[in-house]
Amino acid sequence: MKDEARLENIEQLKNLIEADSNEHALKEIATLFVSAMNDWPSQNQTNINEYIEELHNYFGTPITKDAILSKTTSDSSEDSWRKESAASLLELLDIAEKQYQDEDLKQLIQTIVKYYQNPSVITDPEALLEQFGVYDEKMDLSSYQYPTLELLPSLLQPLFSKMGQEASQYKLPLLLDGSEDLKLRELYHHPNILLAGTIASGKTQFVYNQLVMWLYLYHPAQLKLVICRSKPVDYNTLAILERHFLAALPGVETPLVEGKQACSTIDAIILECEQRFNLFQKAGVKGVEDYNNKFINRTLDPNLGHRYLPNIVLVMDDIQTFLDENTIKSLIALTQMNLYTGIYLLAVTSQIMSRIITPQLRANFSVRIGMKLMSQNESKKILDRVGAEKLASPGELIYEQGERLVKGTQPYVEYNFITAICEFISGQRSYPSAYLLPIYEIELPSIGDFDIETRDQLFREAAQFIVMHQQGSTALIQRKLKLGYNRAVRIMDQLEAVGIVGPFEGSKSREVLYPDEYTLNLYLDSLTKNNYEIDTPSGSSDKDKNFINNPIERKVHWDNNDETKSAISKNINKLDTPHQSSRKLLLYLLILIAVTAFFYWMSKL
């Protein structure tokens, strides 16, 4: 190391670290190294080269985590005095294990010294490749073992072996035909799939087959699954893969999505899409494939927020059970924006004729598959032509390829084999939690923190739409005013800040606190005239969003809600509504008519 590093003194290194204004993993590793060196029980230990030499003499070569643990976990009193220094070294190697390929402490120290001899090179993303080596997205779980074919029934082992060989050319394959004439489809250019079939036609088995195939093909760092289920008995075995392959909202009790959680989960995936678009723009790329290639080759600086982006597959079975007005709008938004983002949607339905599945939503699924359907009309709905009504149930399917329909069959994998595969994976080392989807952080300031002069130009118009429809929905603002999602959210936050709508209530629309446009306009006018001093509930302001996969929990502070609503009601009661004004005018007219009639009658006498 003497020939490789001019920086040898620990005090020099410490000063350079303190002068480094950038927060990055290498700086954290260097700080731990300095701490370990200061804790090492040797007098006058200031020379980095001599310290490394002493570590070699004590721990052996190479200096790895196992070597340190084998020494410092013994009961010998000789080792106990070095444990404080060893703890810093182990923490250093833990961080390095996730960031860099080198596991030998000496090589890591060489990287630190090389960087701090010339810190300016980190500002050039191209220098990352030379500086830190090639990034491997599988390093987080480097010891992960893929499921073996022996976990499958013997009849299906040749099929999955062939599938593994052919699937390597696909970014994300879809299994359409599991017969000897194996047929796969690339989903990267068509990320939204709709599967329709009657009950017991094999729809859930189709989904299981895709999941099993993907579990055989992908590392946990490369694939994340979001599963929305309509029946509590389905997909239970997938829940044990929470820390390997599942993605979920922070703080949920189960990683499998049910009922009303679907809308907020879809909204979170939309935010994930938006985050990815921002990263693509920073990287100057169009899609996730080019982005990940750049990141793996270390031409994107992690200090600027760049990260490896896994495929995320949203599975919805049965989709019609999750659909309401808000969920439909969210799904339409997702299917319009997820192209080339590495985010996919696999939706399953048994009610293709349902009015809930709108024509616009159905049109956004570029891949449509029919299993056994009841009628030609249903077949036309899903495939735009007849044919699915003639299929035999279960397992047979039909899909469009070019200008013709192609028939395929799905293999049947018994549930106990799927359970065995999931148990094999779950028994291995995992991540600390499921992949956490992002959600907005909302903190509600007082009315004094809201400057009405900075409100959105469409603030008043949006307020009128909300009160007119008595529905505090962001989607309503988007649709009526033809706005993007982010701007609609900001307007909704401003409406909440001035007390026009209530707080966020999950998938439900917000409560509208004004009964009609007349009282709303009086209130908005009073905001301007009275310098915004009016008794209103606390509202929310739009906060910065975290775009680096660091999910933030929603924080809602709504104090004295009942008292606030009471105060608003008192203010509203003081105002004459149009209905009250009409009643008074009618009363005056009746009195006038009565008086006129009286004098007319008196004049006749």
TORLUM-105960 format. One line per 3 residues: their letters; for each residue x, y, z of C-alpha. Coordinates in Angstrom, 1 decimal. Layout:
<pts>
a> X,Y,Z ~ ...
</pts>
This chain:
<pts>
mkd> 0.0,0.0,0.0 ~ 2.9,2.3,0.5 ~ 3.5,2.5,-3.2
ear> -0.1,3.1,-4.0 ~ -1.1,5.8,-1.5 ~ 0.6,9.1,-0.7
len> -2.0,9.8,2.0 ~ -0.7,8.0,5.0 ~ -1.5,10.0,8.1
ieq> -4.8,9.4,9.9 ~ -5.1,13.1,10.9 ~ -4.8,14.2,7.3
lkn> -7.5,11.7,6.3 ~ -9.8,12.9,9.1 ~ -9.4,16.5,8.0
lie> -10.3,15.6,4.4 ~ -13.4,13.7,5.5 ~ -14.6,16.7,7.6
ads> -14.0,19.0,4.6 ~ -16.1,16.7,2.3 ~ -19.5,18.4,2.1
neh> -21.1,15.5,0.1 ~ -22.9,12.8,1.9 ~ -22.2,9.4,0.3
alk> -21.4,5.8,1.3 ~ -17.7,6.2,0.8 ~ -17.5,9.1,3.3
eia> -19.5,7.0,5.8 ~ -17.1,4.1,5.4 ~ -14.0,6.4,5.7
tlf> -15.5,7.9,9.0 ~ -15.9,4.4,10.4 ~ -12.3,3.6,9.4
vsa> -11.0,6.6,11.3 ~ -13.1,5.6,14.3 ~ -11.8,2.1,14.2
mnd> -8.2,3.3,13.9 ~ -8.6,5.7,16.9 ~ -10.1,2.8,19.0
wps> -7.3,0.3,18.2 ~ -5.4,-0.3,21.4 ~ -1.9,0.6,20.1
qnq> 0.1,3.6,21.1 ~ 1.0,6.3,18.6 ~ -1.0,4.5,15.9
tni> -1.3,7.3,13.4 ~ 0.1,5.8,10.2 ~ -2.5,4.1,7.9
ney> -0.1,1.7,6.4 ~ 1.2,0.6,9.7 ~ -2.3,0.1,11.0
iee> -3.3,-2.1,8.1 ~ -0.1,-4.1,8.6 ~ -1.0,-4.6,12.3
lhn> -4.6,-5.7,11.3 ~ -3.0,-8.2,8.9 ~ -0.8,-9.6,11.6
yfg> -3.8,-10.0,14.0 ~ -6.7,-11.0,11.7 ~ -4.8,-12.7,8.9
tpi> -5.1,-12.2,5.1 ~ -7.5,-11.2,3.7 ~ -9.2,-9.0,6.3
tkd> -12.9,-10.0,5.9 ~ -16.0,-9.9,8.1 ~ -15.6,-13.6,8.9
ail> -12.0,-13.2,9.9 ~ -12.9,-10.3,12.3 ~ -15.9,-12.2,13.7
skt> -13.9,-15.4,14.4 ~ -11.4,-13.4,16.5 ~ -13.7,-11.0,18.3
tsd> -16.5,-13.4,19.2 ~ -14.2,-15.6,21.3 ~ -14.2,-15.5,25.1
sse> -10.5,-14.8,25.3 ~ -9.6,-11.7,27.3 ~ -6.9,-11.1,24.8
dsw> -9.5,-10.2,22.2 ~ -11.9,-8.2,24.3 ~ -9.9,-5.1,24.3
rke> -10.0,-4.9,20.5 ~ -13.8,-5.4,20.2 ~ -14.7,-1.7,20.1
saa> -12.4,-1.1,17.1 ~ -13.6,-4.4,15.5 ~ -17.3,-3.2,15.8
sll> -16.5,-0.1,13.6 ~ -14.7,-2.4,11.1 ~ -17.7,-4.7,10.9
ell> -20.1,-1.8,10.4 ~ -17.8,-0.5,7.7 ~ -17.8,-3.9,5.9
dia> -21.6,-4.1,6.2 ~ -22.0,-0.8,4.3 ~ -19.4,-1.8,1.8
ekq> -21.1,-5.1,1.1 ~ -24.2,-3.3,-0.2 ~ -22.2,-0.7,-2.3
yqd> -19.0,-2.2,-3.6 ~ -17.8,-5.5,-4.8 ~ -14.6,-5.5,-2.6
edl> -15.0,-7.3,0.7 ~ -11.3,-7.2,1.6 ~ -10.7,-4.3,4.1
kql> -7.4,-3.5,2.6 ~ -8.9,-2.9,-0.9 ~ -11.6,-0.7,0.6
iqt> -9.0,1.4,2.4 ~ -7.1,1.8,-0.9 ~ -10.4,3.0,-2.5
ivk> -10.9,5.5,0.4 ~ -7.3,6.8,0.2 ~ -7.5,7.1,-3.6
yyq> -10.7,9.1,-3.4 ~ -9.5,11.5,-0.7 ~ -6.3,12.2,-2.5
nps> -8.4,13.6,-5.3 ~ -12.0,14.2,-4.1 ~ -13.0,16.2,-7.2
vit> -13.3,13.1,-9.3 ~ -16.5,12.1,-7.6 ~ -18.3,15.0,-9.3
dpe> -17.7,13.3,-12.7 ~ -20.2,10.4,-13.0 ~ -18.0,8.7,-15.6
all> -15.3,8.4,-12.9 ~ -17.5,6.2,-10.8 ~ -16.8,3.1,-13.0
eqf> -13.1,3.5,-12.5 ~ -13.5,4.5,-8.9 ~ -15.8,1.8,-7.5
gvy> -16.0,-0.9,-10.2 ~ -19.1,-2.3,-11.8 ~ -22.3,-2.3,-9.8
dek> -24.2,-5.6,-9.4 ~ -27.8,-5.2,-8.5 ~ -27.7,-8.7,-7.0
mdl> -25.1,-7.8,-4.4 ~ -27.6,-6.9,-1.8 ~ -28.5,-10.7,-1.5
ssy> -25.3,-12.1,-3.1 ~ -25.9,-15.5,-1.5 ~ -29.4,-15.9,-2.9
qyp> -30.2,-19.2,-4.4 ~ -32.7,-19.6,-7.2 ~ -35.4,-22.3,-6.8
tle> -34.4,-25.6,-8.1 ~ -36.4,-27.6,-10.7 ~ -36.7,-30.5,-8.2
llp> -39.3,-28.4,-6.4 ~ -41.6,-28.9,-9.4 ~ -43.5,-32.0,-10.4
sll> -41.3,-34.2,-12.7 ~ -43.7,-33.7,-15.7 ~ -43.2,-29.9,-15.6
qpl> -39.4,-29.8,-15.0 ~ -38.6,-30.1,-18.8 ~ -41.0,-27.2,-19.5
fsk> -39.5,-24.9,-16.9 ~ -36.0,-25.8,-18.0 ~ -36.8,-24.9,-21.6
mgq> -38.6,-21.8,-20.3 ~ -35.5,-20.7,-18.4 ~ -33.4,-21.0,-21.5
eas> -35.7,-19.1,-23.8 ~ -36.8,-16.4,-21.3 ~ -33.3,-14.9,-21.0
qyk> -33.9,-12.8,-24.2 ~ -37.0,-11.2,-22.6 ~ -37.1,-8.2,-20.3
lpl> -40.3,-9.5,-18.7 ~ -41.9,-12.6,-20.3 ~ -45.5,-13.7,-20.2
lld> -46.3,-17.4,-20.6 ~ -49.0,-17.9,-23.2 ~ -48.6,-21.5,-24.1
gse> -47.1,-24.2,-21.9 ~ -47.3,-27.0,-24.4 ~ -44.3,-28.5,-26.2
dlk> -44.6,-25.5,-28.6 ~ -43.7,-23.1,-25.8 ~ -44.9,-19.5,-26.5
lre> -43.7,-16.5,-24.5 ~ -44.5,-12.8,-25.0 ~ -42.4,-9.7,-24.3
lyh> -44.2,-7.3,-22.0 ~ -41.8,-4.4,-22.0 ~ -43.5,-2.7,-25.0
hpn> -47.0,-3.7,-23.8 ~ -47.0,-3.5,-20.0 ~ -50.8,-3.8,-19.4
ill> -52.5,-7.2,-19.6 ~ -56.2,-8.0,-19.2 ~ -57.3,-11.6,-18.7
agt> -61.0,-12.4,-18.8 ~ -62.7,-15.8,-18.2 ~ -65.6,-17.4,-16.4
ias> -65.4,-18.7,-12.9 ~ -63.2,-21.9,-12.8 ~ -61.8,-21.2,-16.2
gkt> -58.2,-21.2,-14.9 ~ -57.6,-17.5,-14.4 ~ -55.9,-17.7,-11.0
qfv> -53.8,-20.7,-12.2 ~ -52.7,-18.5,-15.1 ~ -51.5,-15.8,-12.6
ynq> -49.8,-18.5,-10.5 ~ -47.9,-19.8,-13.6 ~ -46.6,-16.3,-14.3
lvm> -45.5,-15.8,-10.7 ~ -43.7,-19.1,-10.5 ~ -41.9,-18.5,-13.8
wly> -40.8,-15.1,-12.6 ~ -39.6,-16.5,-9.3 ~ -37.4,-19.0,-11.2
lyh> -36.0,-16.3,-13.5 ~ -35.4,-13.2,-11.3 ~ -33.4,-12.3,-8.3
paq> -35.2,-10.4,-5.5 ~ -33.4,-7.2,-6.4 ~ -34.8,-7.4,-9.9
lkl> -38.5,-8.0,-9.3 ~ -41.2,-6.8,-6.9 ~ -44.8,-7.9,-6.8
vic> -47.9,-6.0,-5.6 ~ -50.8,-8.5,-5.3 ~ -54.4,-7.3,-4.9
rsk> -56.7,-10.2,-4.1 ~ -60.5,-10.4,-4.0 ~ -60.6,-13.7,-2.0
pvd> -58.8,-14.2,1.3 ~ -57.9,-17.8,0.4 ~ -55.9,-16.8,-2.7
ynt> -52.1,-16.0,-2.8 ~ -51.6,-16.7,1.0 ~ -48.4,-18.6,0.2
lai> -47.0,-15.6,-1.6 ~ -47.2,-13.6,1.7 ~ -44.1,-15.3,3.1
ler> -42.1,-13.7,0.3 ~ -42.8,-10.3,1.7 ~ -39.1,-9.5,2.4
hfl> -37.9,-10.9,-0.9 ~ -40.3,-10.2,-3.7 ~ -43.2,-8.1,-2.5
aal> -43.8,-4.4,-2.5 ~ -46.2,-2.6,-0.1 ~ -47.2,0.6,1.4
pgv> -45.4,1.6,4.7 ~ -47.2,0.5,7.9 ~ -49.7,-2.0,6.4
etp> -50.5,-5.1,8.4 ~ -50.3,-7.5,5.4 ~ -48.3,-7.2,2.2
lve> -51.3,-8.6,0.2 ~ -53.7,-5.8,-0.8 ~ -57.4,-6.2,-0.1
gkq> -60.5,-4.0,-0.5 ~ -60.1,-0.3,-0.1 ~ -56.3,-0.5,0.1
acs> -56.3,-0.9,-3.7 ~ -56.8,2.7,-4.6 ~ -54.1,4.1,-2.3
tid> -51.7,1.3,-3.5 ~ -52.3,2.2,-7.1 ~ -51.8,5.9,-6.3
aii> -48.5,4.9,-4.7 ~ -47.4,3.1,-7.8 ~ -48.3,6.2,-9.9
lec> -46.0,8.2,-7.6 ~ -43.3,5.5,-8.2 ~ -43.8,6.1,-12.0
eqr> -43.4,9.8,-11.5 ~ -40.2,9.3,-9.5 ~ -38.8,7.1,-12.3
fnl> -39.6,9.7,-14.9 ~ -37.7,12.3,-12.9 ~ -34.7,9.9,-12.7
fqk> -34.9,9.2,-16.5 ~ -34.9,12.9,-17.2 ~ -31.8,13.4,-15.0
agv> -30.1,10.4,-16.7 ~ -31.1,11.5,-20.2 ~ -32.7,8.2,-21.1
kgv> -36.2,7.1,-22.3 ~ -36.8,3.9,-20.3 ~ -35.9,1.7,-17.4
edy> -33.6,-0.6,-19.4 ~ -31.3,2.1,-20.6 ~ -31.4,3.7,-17.1
nnk> -30.4,0.5,-15.3 ~ -27.7,-0.2,-17.8 ~ -26.2,3.2,-17.1
fin> -26.5,2.7,-13.3 ~ -24.9,-0.8,-13.4 ~ -22.0,0.6,-15.4
rtl> -21.7,3.3,-12.7 ~ -22.2,6.2,-15.1 ~ -25.0,7.6,-12.8
dpn> -24.0,9.1,-9.5 ~ -25.9,7.6,-6.5 ~ -25.2,10.8,-4.6
lgh> -27.6,12.5,-7.1 ~ -30.4,10.1,-6.1 ~ -29.9,7.5,-8.7
ryl> -30.7,3.9,-7.8 ~ -31.3,0.5,-9.4 ~ -35.0,0.2,-10.4
pni> -36.6,-3.3,-10.2 ~ -39.5,-4.4,-12.2 ~ -42.8,-3.9,-10.3
vlv> -45.8,-6.1,-11.3 ~ -49.2,-5.1,-10.0 ~ -51.6,-8.2,-10.0
mdd> -55.3,-7.5,-9.6 ~ -57.6,-10.6,-9.2 ~ -60.6,-9.9,-9.7
iqt> -60.3,-6.3,-10.8 ~ -64.0,-5.5,-10.7 ~ -64.1,-6.0,-6.9
fld> -61.7,-3.1,-6.4 ~ -63.2,-0.6,-8.8 ~ -65.0,2.6,-7.8
ent> -64.9,6.0,-9.3 ~ -61.5,6.9,-7.8 ~ -59.9,3.6,-8.5
iks> -60.9,3.6,-12.1 ~ -59.4,7.0,-12.6 ~ -56.2,5.9,-10.9
lia> -56.0,2.8,-13.0 ~ -56.5,4.8,-16.2 ~ -53.8,7.2,-15.2
ltq> -51.4,4.3,-14.4 ~ -52.0,2.5,-17.7 ~ -51.4,5.7,-19.6
mnl> -48.0,6.4,-18.1 ~ -46.3,3.1,-17.2 ~ -44.8,2.4,-20.6
ytg> -41.0,1.7,-20.4 ~ -41.0,2.4,-16.6 ~ -40.6,-1.2,-15.6
iyl> -44.0,-1.1,-14.0 ~ -46.6,-3.7,-15.2 ~ -50.3,-4.4,-14.6
lav> -51.8,-7.9,-14.8 ~ -55.6,-7.5,-14.3 ~ -58.0,-10.5,-14.1
tsq> -61.8,-10.3,-14.4 ~ -64.8,-12.6,-14.6 ~ -67.2,-9.8,-15.4
ims> -66.1,-8.4,-18.7 ~ -69.6,-7.0,-19.5 ~ -69.6,-5.1,-16.2
rii> -70.2,-1.3,-16.7 ~ -67.6,-0.7,-14.0 ~ -64.9,-1.7,-16.5
tpq> -65.2,1.3,-18.7 ~ -64.4,1.4,-22.4 ~ -61.5,3.8,-21.7
lra> -60.0,1.5,-19.1 ~ -60.4,-1.6,-21.3 ~ -58.8,0.2,-24.3
nfs> -55.7,0.9,-22.3 ~ -54.9,-2.9,-22.0 ~ -52.8,-3.6,-25.1
vri> -52.5,-7.3,-24.3 ~ -55.9,-9.0,-23.9 ~ -56.4,-12.7,-23.3
gmk> -59.6,-14.7,-23.2 ~ -60.2,-17.9,-21.4 ~ -63.6,-19.7,-21.4
lms> -66.3,-17.0,-21.9 ~ -70.1,-17.3,-21.8 ~ -71.0,-15.7,-25.1
qne> -69.8,-14.1,-28.4 ~ -70.6,-10.7,-27.0 ~ -68.2,-11.2,-24.1
skk> -65.5,-12.5,-26.6 ~ -66.0,-9.4,-28.7 ~ -65.6,-7.2,-25.6
ild> -62.2,-8.7,-24.7 ~ -60.8,-9.7,-28.1 ~ -62.8,-7.6,-30.5
rvg> -63.9,-10.9,-32.2 ~ -65.6,-14.1,-31.4 ~ -63.8,-17.3,-30.4
aek> -63.3,-17.4,-26.6 ~ -66.8,-18.7,-26.1 ~ -65.7,-22.0,-27.8
las> -62.9,-22.8,-25.4 ~ -63.0,-25.8,-23.1 ~ -62.5,-25.0,-19.4
pge> -60.1,-24.9,-17.7 ~ -56.6,-23.9,-18.8 ~ -57.3,-23.1,-22.5
liy> -56.9,-19.5,-23.7 ~ -57.0,-17.5,-26.8 ~ -55.0,-14.3,-27.6
eqg> -54.4,-12.0,-30.6 ~ -51.2,-12.3,-32.5 ~ -51.0,-10.0,-35.5
erl> -54.3,-10.3,-37.3 ~ -55.2,-13.8,-36.1 ~ -56.2,-15.5,-32.9
vkg> -53.9,-18.1,-31.4 ~ -54.9,-20.8,-29.0 ~ -52.7,-21.8,-26.0
tqp> -52.9,-23.9,-22.9 ~ -51.6,-23.3,-19.4 ~ -49.9,-26.0,-17.3
yve> -51.4,-26.9,-14.0 ~ -49.1,-26.5,-11.0 ~ -50.6,-27.8,-7.8
ynf> -50.7,-25.4,-4.9 ~ -48.4,-27.5,-2.7 ~ -45.6,-27.2,-5.2
ita> -46.0,-23.4,-5.3 ~ -45.9,-23.4,-1.5 ~ -42.7,-25.5,-1.6
ice> -41.1,-22.9,-3.9 ~ -42.1,-20.0,-1.7 ~ -40.8,-21.8,1.4
fis> -37.5,-22.5,-0.3 ~ -37.1,-18.7,-1.1 ~ -38.4,-17.5,2.3
gqr> -35.9,-19.6,4.2 ~ -33.0,-17.6,2.8 ~ -31.5,-14.3,3.9
syp> -33.9,-11.4,3.1 ~ -34.2,-7.7,3.0 ~ -35.2,-5.9,6.2
say> -38.7,-5.3,4.8 ~ -40.9,-5.4,1.7 ~ -40.0,-2.9,-1.0
llp> -41.7,0.2,0.3 ~ -43.8,2.2,-2.2 ~ -43.7,6.0,-1.9
iye> -46.5,8.1,-0.4 ~ -46.7,11.9,0.0 ~ -45.9,13.5,3.3
iel> -48.6,15.9,4.3 ~ -48.2,18.1,7.3 ~ -51.1,20.4,8.1
psi> -50.1,24.0,9.0 ~ -52.3,26.7,10.4 ~ -54.3,29.1,8.2
gdf> -51.7,31.8,9.0 ~ -49.1,29.7,7.0 ~ -51.2,29.9,3.8
die> -50.7,32.9,1.6 ~ -53.8,33.2,-0.6 ~ -51.8,35.4,-3.0
trd> -49.7,32.4,-3.9 ~ -52.7,30.2,-4.6 ~ -53.1,28.4,-7.9
qlf> -54.7,30.4,-10.7 ~ -57.5,27.8,-10.9 ~ -58.0,27.7,-7.1
rea> -61.4,29.4,-7.1 ~ -62.7,27.5,-10.1 ~ -61.6,24.2,-8.5
aqf> -63.3,25.2,-5.2 ~ -66.6,25.9,-7.1 ~ -66.5,22.5,-8.8
ivm> -65.8,20.7,-5.5 ~ -68.7,22.5,-3.8 ~ -71.0,22.2,-6.8
hqq> -70.6,18.4,-6.9 ~ -70.2,18.0,-3.1 ~ -67.2,15.7,-3.7
gst> -63.7,16.4,-2.4 ~ -61.9,14.4,-5.0 ~ -58.5,15.1,-6.6
ali> -59.7,13.1,-9.6 ~ -62.7,15.5,-10.0 ~ -60.3,18.5,-10.3
qrk> -58.2,16.6,-12.8 ~ -61.1,15.7,-15.0 ~ -63.0,19.0,-14.9
lkl> -60.1,21.3,-15.2 ~ -57.9,18.9,-17.3 ~ -54.9,19.2,-15.0
gyn> -52.0,16.9,-14.2 ~ -52.1,14.8,-11.0 ~ -49.4,16.9,-9.2
rav> -51.1,20.2,-9.8 ~ -54.5,18.8,-8.8 ~ -53.0,17.6,-5.5
rim> -51.5,21.0,-4.8 ~ -54.9,22.7,-5.4 ~ -56.6,20.1,-3.1
dql> -54.0,20.9,-0.4 ~ -54.8,24.6,-0.8 ~ -58.5,23.9,-0.5
eav> -57.9,22.0,2.7 ~ -55.6,24.7,4.0 ~ -58.4,27.3,3.9
giv> -61.1,25.0,5.2 ~ -63.1,24.3,2.1 ~ -62.6,20.5,2.3
gpf> -61.7,18.2,5.2 ~ -58.6,16.1,5.7 ~ -57.5,13.1,3.7
egs> -59.5,10.0,4.5 ~ -57.8,7.2,2.5 ~ -59.8,6.0,-0.5
ksr> -62.9,8.1,0.5 ~ -63.5,11.5,-1.0 ~ -62.8,14.4,1.4
evl> -65.7,16.0,3.2 ~ -66.9,19.3,1.6 ~ -67.4,21.9,4.3
ypd> -69.5,24.4,2.4 ~ -73.1,23.5,1.3 ~ -73.4,25.7,-1.9
eyt> -71.6,28.1,-4.1 ~ -73.2,31.2,-2.6 ~ -71.7,30.6,0.8
lnl> -68.5,29.6,-0.7 ~ -68.1,32.8,-2.7 ~ -69.0,34.9,0.4
yld> -66.3,33.0,2.3 ~ -63.6,33.4,-0.5 ~ -64.4,37.1,-0.8
slt> -64.0,37.5,3.0 ~ -60.6,35.9,2.8 ~ -59.4,38.7,0.6
knn> -61.2,41.6,2.4 ~ -60.3,40.5,5.9 ~ -56.7,39.7,5.2
yei> -57.5,36.0,5.5 ~ -58.4,36.2,9.2 ~ -61.3,33.9,9.6
dtp> -62.2,31.0,11.8 ~ -61.3,28.0,9.6 ~ -60.0,24.5,10.2
sgs> -56.3,23.7,9.8 ~ -55.3,22.9,6.3 ~ -52.4,21.3,4.5
sdk> -49.7,22.7,2.2 ~ -47.9,20.8,-0.5 ~ -44.6,19.6,0.8
dkn> -41.5,18.4,-1.1 ~ -41.8,14.8,-2.3 ~ -39.0,12.4,-1.7
fin> -38.0,10.9,-5.1 ~ -35.3,8.5,-3.9 ~ -37.3,5.4,-2.8
npi> -37.4,6.7,0.7 ~ -41.1,6.2,1.5 ~ -42.7,8.8,3.8
erk> -45.6,8.1,6.0 ~ -48.6,10.4,5.8 ~ -48.8,12.6,8.9
vhw> -52.2,14.2,9.6 ~ -52.8,16.5,12.5 ~ -56.5,17.5,12.7
dnn> -57.0,18.9,16.2 ~ -60.4,20.0,17.6 ~ -62.1,18.8,14.5
det> -65.6,18.9,16.1 ~ -65.1,22.4,17.5 ~ -63.8,23.6,14.1
ksa> -66.8,22.2,12.2 ~ -69.1,23.8,14.8 ~ -67.4,27.2,14.2
isk> -67.8,26.8,10.5 ~ -71.5,25.9,10.9 ~ -72.0,29.1,13.0
nin> -70.4,31.2,10.3 ~ -72.5,29.6,7.6 ~ -75.7,30.0,9.7
kld> -75.1,33.8,9.9 ~ -75.2,34.0,6.1 ~ -78.4,34.0,4.1
tph> -78.5,31.2,1.5 ~ -80.3,31.6,-1.8 ~ -83.2,29.5,-0.4
qss> -83.6,31.7,2.6 ~ -83.6,34.9,0.5 ~ -86.3,33.4,-1.8
rkl> -88.5,32.6,1.2 ~ -88.3,36.2,2.5 ~ -89.1,37.6,-0.9
lly> -92.2,35.4,-1.2 ~ -93.3,36.5,2.3 ~ -93.0,40.1,1.4
lli> -95.0,39.5,-1.8 ~ -97.8,37.8,0.1 ~ -98.0,40.6,2.6
lia> -98.1,43.2,-0.2 ~ -100.9,41.3,-2.0 ~ -102.9,41.0,1.2
vta> -102.6,44.7,2.0 ~ -103.6,45.6,-1.6 ~ -106.6,43.3,-1.5
ffy> -107.7,44.8,1.9 ~ -107.6,48.4,0.6 ~ -109.4,47.3,-2.6
wms> -112.2,45.7,-0.6 ~ -112.5,48.8,1.6 ~ -112.8,51.0,-1.5
kl> -115.8,49.0,-2.7 ~ -117.8,49.5,0.5
</pts>
